Amino acid sequence: MNVAHLLERTAHLLPDAAAIHFEGRDITYRELEAAARGVASGLRALGVQPGDRVALFLPNIPEFAIAYYGAQMAGGVAVSLNALLRTEEIRYVLADSAASVLFTTAALLPEAAPLRGTLPTLREIIICEGDAPGERTLSDLSDLASGGALTVPRERRDPAAILYTSGTTGQQKGAVLSHENVTSNAHSTRHCVGSRPGDRHVLFLPLFHCFGQNFILNAAVASGGTVLLHRRFDPATTPALLREQRATHLYGVPTIYIHLLNAGVGPADLPDVRYTFSAAATMPVEVARRWRETFGMVVHEGYGLTETSPFAAYNHEFAWRPGSVGQPIDNVEMRVEGPDGREVPDGEWGEICIRGPNVMLGYHNRPEESAQALRGGWFHSGDIGYRDGAGYFYLVDRVKDMINAAGFKVWPREVEEVLYLHPAIKECAVVGLADEVKGETVAAFVIPHAGAGIDAAEVEAFCRARMASYKVPRQVHVVDAIPKSPTGKILKRVLRDG
């Protein structure tokens, strides 16, 4: 088994189909496989052995896919780095993973170059885009190739990739995903989203993130679809590009759907889109309602984490339930545990736990944290939620985001759902801030719609009429922007830290 077999199979069956469309040009499956095989042969010429770590410090460019599949063909372990990291953050990931080769671009090289010669395992830096005199390039690497390298066979539970968490709660840690994790998840994804040859999948989420890398890229390749690769999401230009590129599958996080709705995007702007999907953060019910009323289609939601490759649950179209993340995907089990580690009855809140072929091997170099996260044979997500009597799961919040206001538990999502009903509020986030008397107080950060005014006292009254008094925000901060990760996830730690 090898993740690269996803590409090889499609290249054999559909060699002339477009695998990637990027900035006006197509790369066929035949071309993508040949380029990846050249990289694999070059890596082996550089001494890369099966199990060696190969780091990708790259933006959303086709060379990411080429380097990723090339590393897999060589039997290496692909290590994804956030393209926004700075030198010392890169140092930590490369040292922790013991990466031997780093793929990057000329634009990102200034952050990586100072590390040359300072890390005992890092032997090579390969430039994939741009001009960097004196540096080895992707073409140079392919020139080292001595014929087409055969794909190195790997066992199901051999590591295939290490994806580092975003570091929003502290030091990054690498989730180790096996070939079975990635491959099984790609096939589950293509089944659930109804992907078939000829479909055109929008990818502007970061490829270094599990959502973009596995749920979109690997699943699209497994189904013979075309990845419409964008460097990033741009509210001003993306709608027109989606229309021009005849996108059929739109993937995003809730903030992207909020941007599109607020920009007035309608059915005429997305004429070929037949499927929309959101993950990485819980979709506000009000936003989902607005999308359905505007486009006549639901925004499907799934649930998962980097540690689950990422797909774990899906809200199916044939039995869709508003506000739910759905039921476990094939071969995956989920349950809700109480503080004592026992499963709680339906309707009762607890921690969502997962087991199946999608669950990671563990955290790289962190045996104690791995044992804690995977205790009892279940992955403990850190997410609070519940299951209804029909087996549908609902997310409430992250354990770490719970607010303790004078002994009362307040879950930010409950408050955010009410705030999204306010006609003047475009976007919001709720956190707990330190309070000398109550321990924590509920604080709301809100972005108003253009031309709308927001009065803190009026917002408080609006909330008080719709929820228990201890949940009502005592602080309302009107802001121009809310800090987010590269995938659009709100960074509540940044809001709490001020």
N, C-alpha and C positions, 0 to 999 in steps of 0.2 A: 504494500500500500504506500502511496505517496500522493500528497496534495497535487503535485504536478500532473498526475494522471487526469485531473479534471480538464486541464488545458489540452493534453495530448489526445484525449478521446474526441473532443470537439474539433480539434484541428484535423483529425483523421476523417471525421464525418462531414465537416463543413469548412474545408480549407479556404474557400474564397469568400466566406461570409466575413463581415466586418466585426472584429472583436472589440476594437476601441475606436471611437470617433473623438478627435481632439483638435480643437482650433482649426477646423476646416478640412482635416485630412482623416482618412480611414487607415487603420492597420488591420489587415486580415488575420484570421486565426493561423494561417500558414506562416505569415510574417512574424507574428508574436511568438509562436513556438520556436521558429528558427533563431530568433534573437535571444530568447531565453536559453536555448540549447548552447548558443555561442558563449553566453555568460557562464553557464555551468561548466563548460570545457575550460574556459579561462580561469575560473575559480580553482578548478582542480590543478591547473598548471601552476597556480600560485601556492599550492599546497593545502588547500582547504579540504579537510577530511569530513566524512559523515559525522554529524553531531556538532561540528564547529559552528559558532555563531557568526552570522553575517548581518551587519547592521544597515538599516535603511533610514537615512536622515534626509528625506525627500519630500517635496510638495506633491500635489496632485498632477503628475505628468506621466505619460505612458511608460517612461523608464522605470517608474516604481514597479509596475506589473512585470516588466522584463527582468528586473533584478530580483523581484520576489520569486517568480517561477524558476528563474535560473538558480537561485540559492536552493530551492526545493529539489530541483533536478540533481544538483550536486550532493544532495543528502544533508545540506546545512540546515540551520535553524534560523529563520528570518526574525530579526529583532527590530521592531518598529519604534522609531523615535519621533516624538512630537516635533514638527518642523519649526515650532516657535521657541524651542529650547535655546538657552544660552550656554556658553562654554562650560561652566562648572556643572550645569545640569546634564549636559552631554557627557562630561567626564564620569559622572556618577553612573549613568546607564551603561556606558561602554565598559567601565570597570566591573560593575555588578554582573553584567552578562558575559564578560571576558570575550568580547567580539574581536575577531581577527581581521575583518575587512569592513570598511565603511563606505557605502555609496552615498554621495551627496551631490550638490550642484555648486557651480562657481559662486552663485549669490549667497549660499549658506556656508561656503568654505571658511570665511573669516571666523566663524564660531567654532569650527572643528579643527582648523589647522594648528592652533596652539597646543593641541593634545598630541600631535605627532611626536613620538619619541618619549612621551611621558607615561604611556600605558604599556606594560610589558607584553600584552597580547596583541595589540593593534599593529598589524604589519602593513596594511595597504589602505589608501584612500582613493576611491574611484570617482571621477567627475562624470555625471550623467547629463548635464545641461550647462551651457554657457562656456565661456573661454577662461581657462585658468592655466596660463603658461607653466610648463614644467610638471604639470600633474598628469597622472595616468587617467585616461578617459575610458568610457565604455567601449569605444571602438578599439582602443589599444588592448583592452581585456579580451575582446573577441578575437583579435589578431593572435593572441597567445594560444587560441584553441587549436587542438590537433584533431580535426574531424569533429563530427557531432557526438557529444558525450551521451552515453546511455544514462537514463534516469536511474539513480541509485535506489534500490528497493529498501523500504523501511518497514518496521513493524507498526502495528496499529497504535501502540502506546509510546512509540518513539516521539520525542518532541519535534514539532514542525515550526512553531512560532512562539515568540515571547512578546507579548504586548504589555507595555508598561502603563499602569494607571496614570491618570492625568495629574496626580499629585495635589489635588484640590484639598485633601485632608492631611497633607504631610508629605513625607518622603515617598517617592515613587516605588512601586513594587511590580515585578514582572509576573504576569499570569502565563504559565506555560501550557500551551495548547498542543495536543497530539495530532497526528495525521488523522486518527479516527474522529477526534473532536471536530476538526475543520471540515473534513469530507462529509461526515454525517449531517453537519449543520447546513452545508451548502445544498445538499439534496432535500433536506426538510424545507429549507427556504424556498427553493424553486417550486416545490410542490404547493406550498401554502400561497405564494403570490401568483400562482398560475403562469409562471414564466415558460415561454416556448421559443424556438428559433425564430429570429426576426424581430423579437421584441427589443425595445430601445429603452435602456435603464439609465435614469439620470443619476450621476454621481458627482455631487459637489461637496459631500461630507468628506472629511479627511481620510485618506487611504491608510494613514498610520493608526487610525482608530478601528476597533473591531467591527463596528457597524459598516463602515465603508469597505473595509478589507474583506470581510467574510460574507456579511449579509448581502452586499451588493456585488462586489467584484467576483468573488469566487462562485456565488450562486448564479450570476449572469453567465459566467464562462461555462459552468456546468450545464446550462440550459441552451447554449448556443446563441445567446442574445448579444446585443451590441451595448457596450458601456459608453454612454455619452459623458465623457470625462470633462469636468470643469475644474479650474484651479481653485475656485471658491464660489460661494453663493453671493451674488450681487443683486440686491433688490431692484436696481435700476435696469439691469440688462438681462437678467436670467429669464423673465417671462417671455421676452421676444425670442431668445435662443431656444427655449423649450418648444415654441411653436415652429421655428425654422427647422429644428432637428427632429421633429415628429416624435417627440418623447411619448412612450406608452406607459411607463412606470415612473412615478414620482416618489422619491423617498426624502424624508426630512425629519427634523425635530420640531416640536411645537412652535418654537419661535419663528421658524421659516414659514409655517402656515399662517401665523399671525401677520408676518410681513406681507405675504401675498394678499391676504384678505384686506389688510389696511391700505394696500396699494391699489385696490379696486380691480384686481385680476378676476376675470370671469371665464365662463366656458369657451368663449371665442378665442381666448388667449391660450387655451390648452386643448385644442380640438381633438388630438389623438390620444390624450391621456385616458386610460380606462381603469387605472389602479393607482391609489395613493396610500402611503404607509407612513406612520410616525412611530418613533421609538426614542430611546435614550433619556427621555423625561416624560412624565405623565401629561397627556393632552387634556387641557381644561375642557370641561363639558361644554361650556358656552362656545368655545372656539370650534369644537367638533360640530356643534349644531349649526353655526354660521356656515361652515364649509359645506355641510350636507344640503342646506337650503340654497346655497349659491350654485353648487355644481351637480346636485342630484346624485352624489355618490358619497359613501362614507370614507372617512380617513381610517383605514385599518390600523389597529394598534397591536403591537407585540410586546413581549416582555423578555428581558434578558440582561446579562451583564457581560463584561469582558471575560469573566471567569466561566461563563457558560457558552462561549464561542460565537456569537452572543445569544442565539435564539433559544428561548425556553417555552414561551406560551404565545398563543395566537388567538385573536378574536375573529373567527371565521365569518365570511360574508353570508353563508347560508344560515347562520344562527348568530348573527351579530347582536351584541348587547352594549348599549351606550355606557361609557365610563369604565368598561371592563378591559383587562388585558387578555382576556380569553381563557382558554384551557391549555394544558400542556401539549406540546407538539408530539408527534409520534416517537415512541420509545423513551419518553421523558416523563418523570413523575414529579409532582409538586405537592407540598403540604404546608400547613401553617402551624408553627410550634409556639407554645407558651414559654414563659421563663424557665420552667422546669424541664424543657426539652421534649415534652409530650405534645402530641397533636391535639389541637383545640377543636371544638365543635364548629360546624359551619356557622358563619355569621360573626364569630368571635375574632377579635384582632390578635395578631401575633406576627412572628417573623416568618417570612416566606423562605422555604427550603426546597432544594432542587437536587435530583439525582438522575443520571442517565449518561449516554455516550457523549453528550455535549459538555460535561463538567470537566474543568481543567485538571491537569495532573497535580498542580499545586503552585505555590509562589516560588520563583527562582531564588535559591539560597536562603529561604526563610522557612525552615522546617517547623518551627513552633507556630507561626502564623498559619501555615498550611494545615497543620493538625487541628488548629482551632476552627478554621473556616470549614474544614471537611469532616468535622467530628460526627461520629455515628453513621458514617457513610453518606451523609447529606451535605451539600454545599449550603452554608448559611449566608443568605444574601445581605443581611443588614437592612432589608426593606420590610416595612410594616404593611400588612394587608390582611385580607380575609377572603374566604371562599364562600360562595352562596350555595344553596341547596342543589343547584344544577351543575355544580362543579366549575363555575366561572370564578376567576380570581380578580380581585380589585386591589389596587395599590392605595395606601393611605399616605405614607411618607417614609423617609429614611429615619432609622433609629436615631442617628446623630443630630437630626434636624428638629427633633421633638423639643418643644418649649415647655419649661416648667415654671409656670407663673403662680407663685404662692401655693405650690402643691398641686395645682391643676395642670393636667396634661393638655397641651394645645398642639395640634398637628397643623403645620403651615398650609398644607394643601386645602384643608377645610376652609381656611380664611381666604386663600387665593381664589377659590371657586366663587365665593361671594363677591370679592372685589371685581372679578371679571364681569359680573352682572352690572356694574356701575357704568353708565353710558359715557362718562368722561375718561375712563381708564383704558388705555391702550395695552399696557403690559404691567405686570406687578410681580413682586417677590416678597415673602413674609419670613422674618427671622426673629429669633429671640435675642434681645440685647440685655446686658447686665443691668440689674436694678438693685439698689441697696436694700429695699424693703421686701420686694417680692422674689428676689433672686434673678428672675428674668421678666422682661416685659415684652409684649407682642408689638413688633415694629413692622410697618409696611413701607416698601419702597415702590413708588408708582410712577409710570410714565404716562402723561396725558395725551389724548388725541390732539392732533394739530388744531390750534385755535381754541381748545377747551381749557377752562380753568378748573382747578381742584382746590377745594377748601377742606382743610384737615378736619374741622369740626363736623362738616356735612358728611364726609366719608365715615367718620366714627358713628354718626347717627344712622347712616345707611346700613352699616354693619350691625349696629345694635338692634335694629328692627328685624334682623334675619338670623341672629345667632346668640348663643349664651353670652352674657356680659364679660365673662373671663376670657373669651376668645377675641373680643373686639380689640383692634389695634389701638394702643395708647399713643403711638407715635406714627405719623404719616409723613414720609419724606418724598417730596416731589423731585424727581431726578430726570436728567436727559437720557441716561443710559443705565443699564443694569449689567454688571460684569458677567461674562460668559466664557466657557471653555471653547476651544476650536470647534466642538461639535454642537455648540449652542446651548449646552447645559448651564443653568444659572449657578454661579459660584457663590453660594450662600456664606461660605467661610469668609470671603472677601468683604461681604456686606457686614458680617458680624464684627470683623476686625477693624472696620472703619477705614 
